[in-house]
Amino acid sequence: MVVLTVVIHLVGLSAVVLSTGLHLRRFKTVLHLDRILVPCGMVLGVFAIHAVEIWAYALLYRFGGLSGTLEEALFISAGAYSTAGWGALPLGWRVVIALESVNGLILLGWSTAFLFQNLHRLMVAEEDHPLPAGAIARRRNAGR
């Protein structure tokens, strides 16, 4: 499941980048609506990727016999993926659910870094940034 969700995440983030690039090349708006549309589209795309990953674990729980209903399986999966947790679970599933929590934590962090990097790249021209690049960086061989 970890490999499957990492592949889903990689393919999904690639699709978000490609669709954002397509939008900016072909459908760019003239009223600066892209400053709203592009970030919203990227965040919704990442949200959809996480939803697919949560559903993948939910299907494992449902058809693996952990839960009686799909709604219950989704509830368990969303709780584990978000690391919120939902209480006592059967012995045979505790390790799988713990792994889903670690997996979700890593994928959520990856998504955060992805959004930060890409939105920064799209929204800030380096020469217009209010802070000087490297202003407090430690220089190599300083003082030699």
PAZAPA-4460 file (N, C-alpha, C; in steps of 0.05 Angstrom, whole numbers, plus 32768, in hexadecimal, padded with zeros to 4 digits):
% residues 144
    n_x    n_y    n_z   ca_x   ca_y   ca_z    c_x    c_y    c_z   seq   type   mol
   8010   7FE8   8000   8000   8000   8000   8011   8019   8000     1      M     A
   8028   8018   800E   8039   802F   800F   8044   8035   7FF3     2      V     A
   804D   8021   7FE5   8057   8024   7FCA   8041   802F   7FB8     3      V     A
   8029   8023   7FBA   8012   802C   7FA9   800C   8049   7FAE     4      L     A
   800B   8052   7FC7   8004   806E   7FCD   801A   8081   7FC4     5      T     A
   8033   8078   7FC7   8049   8089   7FBD   8048   808D   7F9F     6      V     A
   8041   8077   7F91   803E   8079   7F73   8026   808B   7F6C     7      V     A
   8010   8087   7F7A   7FF9   8098   7F76   8000   80B6   7F7A     8      I     A
   800F   80BB   7F90   8017   80D6   7F96   8029   80E2   7F81     9      H     A
   803D   80D3   7F78   8050   80DC   7F64   8042   80E2   7F4A    10      L     A
   8031   80D0   7F41   8022   80D4   7F28   800E   80EB   7F2B    11      V     A
   8001   80ED   7F42   7FEE   8103   7F47   7FFB   811E   7F47    12      G     A
   8012   8120   7F55   8020   813A   7F56   802A   8142   7F3A    13      L     A
   8033   812E   7F2B   803C   8134   7F10   8025   813E   7EFF    14      S     A
   800D   8132   7F03   7FF5   813B   7EF5   7FEE   8158   7EFD    15      A     A
   7FF1   815E   7F16   7FEB   817A   7F1F   7FFE   818E   7F12    16      V     A
   8018   8187   7F11   802B   8198   7F04   8025   819B   7EE6    17      V     A
   801F   8185   7ED8   8019   8186   7EBC   8000   8196   7EB6    18      L     A
   7FEB   8192   7EC6   7FD2   81A0   7EC1   7FD5   81BE   7EC8    19      S     A
   7FE5   81C5   7EDC   7FEA   81E1   7EE2   7FF9   81EE   7ECC    20      T     A
   800E   81E0   7EC2   801D   81EB   7EAB   800B   81EF   7E92    21      G     A
   7FFA   81DB   7E8D   7FE8   81DD   7E76   7FD5   81F6   7E7A    22      L     A
   7FCB   81F9   7E91   7FBA   8210   7E97   7FC9   822A   7E91    23      H     A
   7FE1   822C   7E9B   7FF0   8245   7E99   7FF9   824B   7E7C    24      L     A
   7FFD   8236   7E6C   8004   823A   7E50   7FEC   8240   7E3F    25      R     A
   7FD5   8234   7E44   7FBF   8235   7E32   7FA6   8245   7E3C    26      R     A
   7FA2   8246   7E55   7F89   8251   7E60   7F8E   8268   7E74    27      F     A
   7FA5   8274   7E73   7FAB   8289   7E87   7F96   82A0   7E84    28      K     A
   7F8D   82A9   7E9B   7F78   82BE   7E9B   7F85   82D9   7E99    29      T     A
   7F76   82ED   7E92   7F80   8308   7E8F   7F7B   8319   7EA8    30      V     A
   7F69   8311   7EB9   7F61   8321   7ED0   7F70   8319   7EEA    31      L     A
   7F86   830C   7EE7   7F96   8302   7EFD   7F87   82EE   7F0F    32      H     A
   7F74   82E1   7F03   7F65   82CC   7F12   7F77   82B4   7F17    33      L     A
   7F8C   82B1   7F08   7F9E   829B   7F0C   7FAB   829A   7F27    34      D     A
   7FAD   82B1   7F34   7FB8   82B2   7F50   7FA5   82A4   7F63    35      R     A
   7F8C   82A0   7F5B   7F78   8291   7F6B   7F74   8276   7F5F    36      I     A
   7F70   8274   7F45   7F6A   825B   7F38   7F80   8246   7F3B    37      L     A
   7F99   824E   7F36   7FAF   823B   7F36   7FB4   822F   7F52    38      V     A
   7FB7   8240   7F67   7FBB   8233   7F81   7FA3   8222   7F89    39      P     A
   7F8A   822B   7F84   7F73   821B   7F8B   7F73   8200   7F7B    40      C     A
   7F7A   8201   7F62   7F7B   81E9   7F52   7F90   81D6   7F5C    41      G     A
   7FA7   81E1   7F63   7FBD   81D0   7F6D   7FB5   81C3   7F88    42      M     A
   7FAA   81D3   7F9A   7FA2   81C8   7FB4   7F8C   81B3   7FB1    43      V     A
   7F78   81B8   7FA0   7F63   81A5   7F9B   7F6E   818B   7F8E    44      L     A
   7F82   818E   7F7C   7F8F   8177   7F70   7F9D   8166   7F85    45      G     A
   7FAC   8173   7F97   7FB9   8164   7FAC   7FA5   8157   7FBF    46      V     A
   7F90   8165   7FC5   7F7A   815A   7FD6   7F6F   8141   7FC9    47      F     A
   7F6A   8142   7FAF   7F60   812B   7FA1   7F73   8113   7FA2    48      A     A
   7F8D   8119   7FA0   7FA1   8104   7FA2   7F9F   80F6   7FBD    49      I     A
   7F9E   8106   7FD2   7F9B   80FA   7FED   7F81   80EA   7FF0    50      H     A
   7F6C   80F4   7FE4   7F53   80E5   7FE5   7F55   80CA   7FD8    51      A     A
   7F63   80C8   7FC2   7F67   80AE   7FB4   7F77   809C   7FC6    52      V     A
   7F8B   80A6   7FD3   7F9C   8096   7FE5   7F8C   808C   7FFD    53      E     A
   7F7C   809D   8009   7F6B   8095   801F   7F57   8080   8016    54      I     A
   7F4C   8083   7FFF   7F39   806F   7FF4   7F47   8054   7FF0    55      W     A
   7F60   8055   7FE7   7F6F   803C   7FE2   7F71   802C   7FFC    56      A     A
   7F79   803A   8012   7F7A   802C   802B   7F5F   8023   8035    57      Y     A
   7F4B   8034   8030   7F2F   802D   8039   7F26   8014   802B    58      A     A
   7F2C   8011   8011   7F24   7FF9   8003   7F32   7FE0   800E    59      L     A
   7F4C   7FE4   8016   7F5A   7FCE   8023   7F4C   7FC6   803D    60      L     A
   7F44   7FDA   804D   7F37   7FD4   8066   7F1C   7FC7   8062    61      Y     A
   7F0D   7FD1   804F   7EF2   7FC7   8049   7EF3   7FAA   803F    62      R     A
   7F03   7FA5   802B   7F04   7F8B   801F   7F17   7F78   802D    63      F     A
   7F27   7F82   803F   7F39   7F71   8050   7F2B   7F68   8069    64      G     A
   7F12   7F72   806E   7F03   7F69   8084   7F05   7F79   809D    65      G     A
   7F13   7F90   809D   7F15   7FA0   80B5   7EFB   7FAE   80BB    66      L     A
   7EED   7FB7   80A7   7ED4   7FC6   80AB   7EBD   7FBA   809C    67      S     A
   7EA5   7FBF   80A7   7E8D   7FB4   809B   7E82   7FC5   8084    68      G     A
   7E88   7FDF   8085   7E7E   7FF1   8070   7E94   8001   8064    69      T     A
   7E8F   800C   804D   7EA3   801D   8040   7EA5   8037   8050    70      L     A
   7E90   8041   805A   7E90   805A   806A   7EA2   8056   8082    71      E     A
   7EA0   8040   8090   7EB1   803A   80A7   7ECE   8038   809F    72      E     A
   7ED3   802B   8088   7EEF   8028   807E   7EFB   8043   8077    73      A     A
   7EEB   8055   806B   7EF5   8070   8065   7EFB   8080   807E    74      L     A
   7EEA   807C   8092   7EEE   808A   80AC   7F08   8081   80B9    75      F     A
   7F0D   8067   80B9   7F26   805C   80C4   7F3E   8066   80B4    76      I     A
   7F3C   8064   809A   7F52   806C   8089   7F58   808A   808B    77      S     A
   7F44   809B   808B   7F49   80B7   808D   7F55   80BE   80A8    78      A     A
   7F4D   80B0   80BD   7F58   80B5   80D7   7F75   80AD   80D9    79      G     A
   7F7B   8096   80CD   7F97   808C   80CD   7FA9   809E   80BB    80      A     A
   7FA0   80A4   80A3   7FAF   80B3   8090   7FB6   80CE   809A    81      Y     A
   7FA4   80DB   80A8   7FA8   80F6   80B3   7FB6   80F5   80CD    82      S     A
   7FBC   80DE   80D8   7FC9   80D9   80F1   7FB7   80E1   8109    83      T     A
   7F9E   80E6   8104   7F8C   80ED   811A   7F85   80D4   812B    84      A     A
   7F82   80BD   811C   7F7C   80A4   812A   7F5F   80A3   8134    85      G     A
   7F54   808C   8138   7F39   808A   8141   7F34   8075   8157    86      W     A
   7F48   806E   8166   7F44   805C   817D   7F4D   803F   8178    87      G     A
   7F41   802D   8187   7F49   8011   8187   7F41   8003   816D    88      A     A
   7F53   7FF3   8163   7F4F   7FE4   814A   7F58   7FC7   814F    89      L     A
   7F4E   7FB5   813E   7F55   7F99   8141   7F73   7F94   813F    90      P     A
   7F7D   7F81   814D   7F9A   7F7B   814E   7FA6   7F77   8133    91      L     A
   7F99   7F69   8121   7FA5   7F63   8107   7FA9   7F7B   80F5    92      G     A
   7F9D   7F92   80FC   7F9E   7FA9   80EA   7FAE   7FC0   80F6    93      W     A
   7FB7   7FBE   810E   7FC4   7FD5   811B   7FDD   7FDE   810C    94      R     A
   7FED   7FCB   8103   8006   7FD2   80F5   8000   7FDF   80DA    95      V     A
   7FED   7FD4   80CC   7FE5   7FE0   80B2   7FDC   7FFC   80B6    96      V     A
   7FCB   8001   80CA   7FC1   801B   80CF   7FD7   802E   80D8    97      I     A
   7FE9   8024   80E8   8000   8035   80F0   8011   803C   80D8    98      A     A
   8015   8029   80C6   8024   802F   80AD   8016   8043   809C    99      L     A
   7FFB   8042   809B   7FEC   8056   808C   7FF0   8071   8098   100      E     A
   7FF2   8073   80B2   7FF7   808D   80BF   8012   8099   80B8   101      S     A
   8027   8088   80B8   8041   8091   80B0   8041   8099   8093   102      V     A
   8035   8088   8083   8033   808D   8066   8024   80A8   8061   103      N     A
   800E   80AC   806E   7FFF   80C5   806B   800E   80DD   8074   104      G     A
   801D   80DA   808A   802D   80F1   8094   8042   80F9   807F   105      L     A
   804F   80E5   8074   8064   80EA   805F   8058   80F7   8046   106      I     A
   8041   80EB   803D   8035   80F6   8025   8029   8112   8029   107      L     A
   801E   8117   8041   8014   8132   8046   802C   8146   8047   108      L     A
   8042   813E   8052   805A   814F   8052   8064   8154   8036   109      G     A
   8064   813F   8026   806D   8142   800A   805B   8156   7FFC   110      W     A
   8041   8153   8000   802E   8166   7FF3   8032   8183   7FFC   111      S     A
   8038   8186   8016   803D   81A1   8020   8056   81AD   8013   112      T     A
   806B   819E   8011   8083   81A7   8004   807E   81AD   7FE6   113      A     A
   806F   819B   7FD9   8068   819F   7FBD   8059   81B9   7FB9   114      F     A
   8045   81BD   7FC9   8035   81D6   7FC6   8045   81EF   7FCC   115      L     A
   8055   81EE   7FE1   8066   8205   7FE8   8079   820B   7FD1   116      F     A
   8087   81F7   7FC7   809B   81FC   7FB2   808E   8206   7F99   117      Q     A
   8079   81F9   7F90   806D   8201   7F77   805D   821B   7F78   118      N     A
   804F   8220   7F8E   8041   8239   7F90   8054   8251   7F93   119      L     A
   806A   824C   7FA2   807E   8261   7FA4   808A   8267   7F88   120      H     A
   8090   8252   7F79   809B   8256   7F5E   8088   8266   7F4C   121      R     A
   806E   8261   7F4F   805A   826E   7F3E   8052   828A   7F47   122      L     A
   8053   828F   7F61   8048   82A8   7F6C   805C   82BD   7F72   123      M     A
   8076   82B6   7F74   808A   82CA   7F7D   80A0   82CB   7F68   124      V     A
   80A3   82E3   7F5C   80BB   82E8   7F4B   80D2   82EE   7F5E   125      A     A
   80E8   82E0   7F5C   80FE   82E3   7F6F   8107   8300   7F72   126      E     A
   8108   830F   7F5D   8110   832B   7F5F   80FC   833C   7F6E   127      E     A
   80E3   8333   7F70   80CE   8342   7F7E   80CA   8338   7F9B   128      D     A
   80D8   8324   7FA3   80D4   8319   7FBE   80DC   832E   7FD2   129      H     A
   80CC   8331   7FE8   80D2   8346   7FFB   80EB   8341   800C   130      P     A
   80F5   8329   800C   810D   8323   801C   8124   831D   8009   131      L     A
   813C   8326   8010   8153   8321   7FFE   815C   8304   8001   132      P     A
   8162   82F7   7FEA   816B   82DB   7FEA   8186   82D9   7FF8   133      A     A
   8188   82C6   800A   81A1   82C0   8017   81AA   82D6   802B   134      G     A
   8199   82E7   8034   81A0   82FD   8045   81AD   82F4   805F   135      A     A
   81A5   82DE   806A   81B1   82D4   8083   81BE   82B9   8080   136      I     A
   81C4   82B2   8067   81D1   8298   8061   81ED   8298   806B   137      A     A
   81F6   8281   8074   8212   827F   807D   8223   827A   8064   138      R     A
   8236   828A   805F   8247   8288   8048   825D   8274   804D   139      R     A
   8264   8264   8039   827B   8252   803B   8295   8263   803A   140      R     A
   82A8   825A   8049   82C3   8267   8049   82C1   8284   8052   141      N     A
   82AD   828B   8062   82AA   82A6   806C   82C1   82AD   807F   142      A     A
   82CC   82C3   807B   82E2   82CD   808C   82FD   82C3   8084   143      G     A
   8300   82B5   806E   831B   82AC   8065   8327   82C0   8052   144      R     A
***
